[in-house]
Amino acid sequence: MNALLEAMPAAARDSLLAIHLVVWSLLAAYGIHRLYLLRLFRKRERAAALPAEPLEWPRVTIQLPIYNERYVAERLLDAAAAMDYPAELLEIQVLDDSDDSTTELVAAHTAALRARGVDAVHLRRTSRDGFKAGALQHGLLQAKGDLLAIFDADFVPHPTFLRRLVPYLTAPDVGMVQARWRHLNQDYSALAQAQAISLDGHFVIEHAARMSGGRFFNFNGTAGILRKQCILDAGGWQWDTLTEDLDLSYRAQLRGWRFVFAPDVGCPAELPVEMNAFKAQQYRWVKGSIQVARKVLPQIWSSALPLKVKVEATFHLTYNVVYVLLLLVSVIAYPVVIARIQAKSLLFTAVDAALFLTASIPALLFFAVGQKETRDDWRRQLRFFPVVLSLGLGLAVNNTRAVLTGLAGRASEFQRTPKFRIVGRGDRWRHKRYRSPVSIWALLEISMGLYFAWAMLSLAQARAFAPLPFLILYLIGFLYVGLLSVVHASQQG
């Protein structure tokens, strides 16, 4: 430790500390944005009147985009067919791009539904052009309904879903209504708990805040209803990004369509329980958001929208840049600790602490409010917050790759998230098909964890104990993500 202190020139030390402060200043800016969303959330109209039922119920097409979903496809079809909605006004489209036995299962189940009088069609394409977006566009052009309800294969909508959401679309300027995601298997593992807490914050806080504040927010690709005319007016489904739902949402709102979030209507879904599948999902979401930012932010800033809407949209679409900043902070964490000890600057320490708290406390408040709004036992959920924070740090390698490839404009294949029909703790996913392979980048995640283990040992030997509680989050995060990726891949059947 003393040798390292002596080896660092003053100029290098000062440059390193300056970089550290700049990065944390950017992270603090995103933290302040979270506080801004919390403020909008608190100001929302809490007792908004629910819309009245329409005098005439509109025709609805339920679209079920499927690709190799042998474990959950039949459950999804049954849930769609069980909708409490006038049968003569309901159509079910199974948009099946599968290339395995799922197709035979779906064909047989769709035929059985038709025999019961359900208007269900099984649509196949000659190629997977455009992946999910291409399938949705293919179905759009054949849909009978004026409204399109979309459900991914891992969702299980309640029979009252349409009756509760369709009334929101009686207003002619409403182009989409989004339900809140709920979780079939939140209690399955620490990984599932961390995902659920993060998603609850996204839906409960972000969507409600943006809608009540007149800001743009997005359809989440499933568990929502869109007006067909809204999709067509916005230019249809496009597949030049990996997040076709986010892309369409911004294009539609730029055209003047209003989006609605219905927090009281929940739609249960299966959370990924296998680390490599979760990382693939995160990669797709992160890269897609950056692609959408490149695509639509120039239009937003050249539009006549209010400045507050433009600024919020920029924070929304660029938020995942945080992962690049977190990875940079991780790489320089140990030399920064050494530089701080060498500098002995109380001013730097005070500024550094203020930026750290500004960046981190809003995230904790965000998650806490999200849990308080959704769970009676929200205090018990607090014990999972360190897992949420560590998981976010551990994903920095995976998601930084996504950000950089998105910025570079590199195309990549749409990788859907495998579903294994995991509901209870006793359910098993090991030895099932559709497993996601481990990436070579898992070795970098493990290496980052070992780097922090070495750094903590070095600091402990030098009796520099103050930084250790902060570094342990990095240690746990990178090792948890990296090692679990390898372990889960090794259990592939």
N, C-alpha and C positions, 0 to 999 in steps of 0.2 A: 504493500500500500504506500509506504513512504517513498519507494522508488518510483511509483507511478506519479505521485505528487510532484516529485522533483523533475520528472521527465516531461511534464506538460508545460510548454512555454506560455507566458502570460497572454500573448496574442491569440494563441489557439484556444486557451481557456475562455477568454472573453468572447471569441467568436462562437464557441460551443454554447455558452450560456445565452448569448443573444438568439441563436437558432432555437434553443429550448423555449425561451420566452415568446418568440414569434409563434411557434407551433401551439403552445398553450393558450396564447391569445386567440388564435383561430378556434381552438376547441372551446374556449370560454364564450366566443360569439355564438356558437351553436348551442351552448348551455343557456345563454340569455334568451335565445329563440325558444327554447323549451319553456322558459318562464313566461314568455309572451303567449305561447299557446295555452298554458295553464290559466293565464289571466283571461283570455278569450273564453275558455271553458267555464270559468267561474261566472262570467257575465252572460252566459247563454240563457235563453228562455227555458226555464225548468218545467213550466206547466203548459207547454204548447198543446193546443187542442189537436186531438187525432182527427184525421180527415174522415168525413162521412163516406159511407159506402156509395158507390156510383149508382145512379138510377138504372143503368144498363151495364152489366159487366162486360169488359172488352174481351176479345179473343186473345188467348195467350199461347205462345209456343214455348215449351220447356226444352232447352238445348242441353244435351249431356255430352260434352266432348270427352272421348275415351281413347286411350292408347295403351293396350296391354294391361288391363285391369281385372284379371281373372278373379281376384279375391274380393273385390268390392262392387263389380259392375251390376250384379243381380240385386244387391241391396239398394243401390242407387235407383235402378229401374222401379223397384217396388215402392220406394219412397216417392218417386215422381208420380206413379200411378195412383198413389193413395191421397193425392191432393184433394182437399175439399173445395171443389170448383165445378161449375157446370160442365158436364162431360162434353156437351156439344160445342163448348167454347175452348176446349183444351186439346192441344196437340203436343206429343212428345217426340222429339227428334233425338235419336242416338247417333251422334257424329263419330263414327267408329273408324279410326285409322289403324287398328290393331293388326299385327302380323303374327299372332299366336292363337292359342285356343280361345282367347276372349271372344273372338268373332263368332265362333260356334255357340258359345254360351249366350251371347247377346242376341243372336239371331233366333235361337229357340225361345228365349224369354220374351222377346218382342212379339213373336208369333203368338205365344200364350196370352199376352196382354191384349192383342188384337182380337183373339177368340173370345175374350171377356167383354169386348165392346170398347176398349180403350183405343183412341186414335194415336197409335205409336208407329213410327217409321224408323227403319234401320238404314242409315245412309252411309255408303262407302265411297271412297275416292280412289282414283287410279294411282295417286301418289300423295305423299305427305307434304306437298309444297306449302310453305307457310306454317306448318305444324299446327298448333292450336288455333292461331289466328286464321289460318287458311281453312281449317275445318269450320270455324264459326262463320266465315264469309260464305263458304259453300252452303251451309245450312240457312243463312240469312236470305239468300236468293230464292229459297224454296219454302220458307216459313209462311204458314197461314196467318199467324198471329200478328196483331199490331204491337204487342208487347212480347219481349223475349226474356224469359227467366233462365239463368245459366247456373249450372251446378257442376263443379268438378267431381271426379269419381269418389273422393274420400268424404263427401258431404252427405248428410242425412237430414234433409229438410223436414220440418214438421208439417202435418197435413194442412194446418191453417196458414202456412207461409204466404200463399197467393192472396188469400182473403185479407190478410193483415197489411200486405204491402201494395197491392194494386191500387187501393184508394189514393195513395200519395200521387199517383200518376194521372189523376183526374184533372189536375191543373195542366193546361196545355204547354206550359214552358218547362215542365219537369221532364228531363230526359232520362233520368236514372234514379233508382232508389236502392240503397245498399243496406243489407242487414248486418248485424254484428256477428262475427265469428265466435262460436263457442267451441269447446274442446271435449271430445269424447274420451281422451286418454291423458288428461293433464296430470293425473297422479301416478302415471306409469313409471316415471324416472325423473331424476334431477334435470336431465336434458329437456324433457317434455314440460316440466314446471317452468324452466327458464324461458322457453318459447312462448308458453301461455301468458306469462307475465308481460313479456315484451309486446305480444300481439294485443293484449288487453289495453295497454297504453296507447298503441297505435289507433285502435278503433274507438275506445271510449273517450280519450282525450283529443287526439288529433282530428278525427273526423267531426266530432261534435264541435270543437273549437273552430275549425275552418268553415263549417257550414253556418254556424251562428254568426261568425264574423264576416261573412260574405267573401271568403277566400275560396280558391280552387281546392277541391279534393278529388279523390279518385275512386272509381269503381275498382274493386279488388279482384276482378276476374271470375268471381263465383259468389253465390249467395246474394244475388241482386237481380233486379229487373230493369231492362233498358227498353226505351221506346224505339221501335224499328226506324222511324223517321229520323230520330236523333242520330243513330248510327250512320244512316245513309247521308244525312246532311253534313256530318263530320268527315265524310270521305270513306266510310266503311272500315272494316278491319284491315289493318296493314301489318306487315311482318318484317319491317326493317329495324325493329327493336325486339328485345326478348321479353318486354313487358307491354304487350299489345293493349292490355286493359288501361294502364297508366297513360299510354300514348293517346288512345281514343278519348279518354276522359278529358285531357287537356285540349285536344282538338275540338271536342264538342262544346266545352265551356267557353273557348275562344269564339265559337259561333253563337254564343248567347244562351245555350241551354243551361238550365238550373239542375243541380244535383242535390239529392236529399239523403240523409243518413237516418235510419230508424233504429236507435240503440236498444229499444225495448223488444225488438224482434231478433232472436238469436237463432243461428243455424249451426248445429254441431258438426265438427269435422275431426278427422284424424291427424294428429301431429306426427311428424317424422320421429321415429324412435331410434333410427340408425344414423350414426354421425355422418357418414359419407353422403347419405341421401340428404340430410339436413344441409350440409355444406354445398351440395349441388344446387339445392333450392335457393340458398343465400346468394350463391354466385349469379344465378339467373336473375334474381330480383335486383341485386346491386348493379350488375352490368346493364340491365335493362333501364334502370332509373337514370343512369349516366347517359345512355343512348337517347333517352327521351329528352333529357336536359339539353343535349347538343341539338336535338331536332326542333324543340318548341320554344326554348328560351329566347332565341332571336325574335320569334313572332310575338312573344309576350311583351318584350321590351319595346318593340316597334308599334305596339297596339295603343289604343286610347284607354287602357285599363288604369285605374287609380294606382299611384305609386305603391301604396301599402299592399295591393294585390300582387304587383310585380315582385316586390321584395320578398314577400312570403313564399311565392311560387319558386323563387330562386333558392331560398333556404330549403324548401321541400324537396326539390329535384336534385340538389347537390349535397344533401345531408350525408350520403354515404362516403363522401370525401373524408369524413371523420376517420374512417378505417385507415386511410393512408397516413393521416396525422398520428393516429395511435401506433401504427407500426414504426414510424419515424421516432416517436417518443420512446418506444420500447428499445430500439437499436441504440439510442444514445443515452439511455437511462443511467447506466453504470458510469461512463465517463463524466456525465453531468454531476453525479454525486461527488466524484473525485474533485471536479472543478469547483463545486460549491464549497467543499471543505477547504480547498486551497485558497479560494477568494475571500472567505470569512466576511462576506458582505451581508449585513443585516437587511439592507434595502432589497437586495436580490431575493433573500429568503422570504421577506414579507410579500413582495410582488408575486413570487412563485406560488406561495401558499394561497394568496387571493385568487390567482388564476385557476389553480387546481380546484379550489372550492367552488368557484363560479362555473367550472366545467362539469363537476361531478355531482354536486348537491341537486341541481335541477333534474338530473336523470333519476336520482333516488326519489325525489318528490313526484316525478312523473309516474314512476311505477307504483308508488304508494297510493296516489290518488286513483290510478286505474284499478288497483285491487280493491280499494275501499268502495268504489262505485259498482263493482261486479260481484264481490264475495262478502258474505257475512263474517267469514273467518279470516278477513284480510290481514289481521295482525299475525296470524300463523304463517302467512305467506312471506312475511318479512325475512324469515330465515333463509329464503332462497335468493335474496337479493345479491349476496356475494357471488352466487353461482351465475346470476345474470350478468354481473359486471365482469367476472372472469371469462365467461363465454364470449362476451363482446371483445375482450382483449385477444382471446385465443383465435377468434375469427379474422384478426387483422391481416394475416398472410393471405388467406383465401379471398377475402373481400377486397384487399388492395389489388390483387391480380384482376379482379372483376372491374374495379374502377379504371385501372390503367388500360385494359383492353377495350373498355367502353370509350374512353377518351381517344384512343388510337383509331377507333372506327373499325376494329377487327371483328369480322362476322364469326359467329359460333353457332353450333347446333342447339336447338331447344331441347334441354334434358328435363323430362318431367320427373316429378318426385314419386318414387315407388310407394304404393300403399299396400299394407299387409293385413288390413282389418284387425287392427290392434285397438281394443276397447278397455279391457280390464288388465290388472296386473298379471293375471294368469295366462294371458295370451302370449304367443311366441311368434317371433318373426324370423328367427334363425332357421336356416336350411330352406327358406322359401325362395322363390324366384324373384327376379327384378332387383337383385342387389346392386348397389352402386360400388364401383371399384375404388380402391384407395388411390389417392394421387401421390406422386412423388413429393409434392409440396408438404405432405405430412411430416417428412423428414426435417424440413426447415422449421416446422412448428415445434417438433421435439427438440431440435437444436436450440431454438430460442428458449425453451424451457430449461434446458441444461445450462445455457448461458446465464440465466438468472439464478440458477442454483449455485453456480460458481461465483457469481457476483455477490450473492448473499453470504457465502462462506468467507469470501475475501473481506467483506465489510465486517463480519462478525469477528474475524481474527484481528482486525484493526480496531475493534471495540467501537465501531461506528454503527450503533444499533438503531438510530432514529429512522433511517430509510427502510428498514427491513419490513415493517408492516405493509408498506406500499408495494414493495417489490414482490411480496408473496402472491399478490393478485396476478401479476404477470406470470410468475412461475406456475401457479395452478392453472391459469387460463391456457397457456400454450401447451403444457403437458396434457391437460385434460382433452383438448381438441385433437392434438397430434396422436397421443397414445390410443385414445378411443377410436380414432379413425383406423389405426392398424389392427386393433383388437377386433373391431366389428368386421373388418374385411377378412380377417383370418377365420371367422366363424361362418363364412359363406358356404352354403351347402351345394 
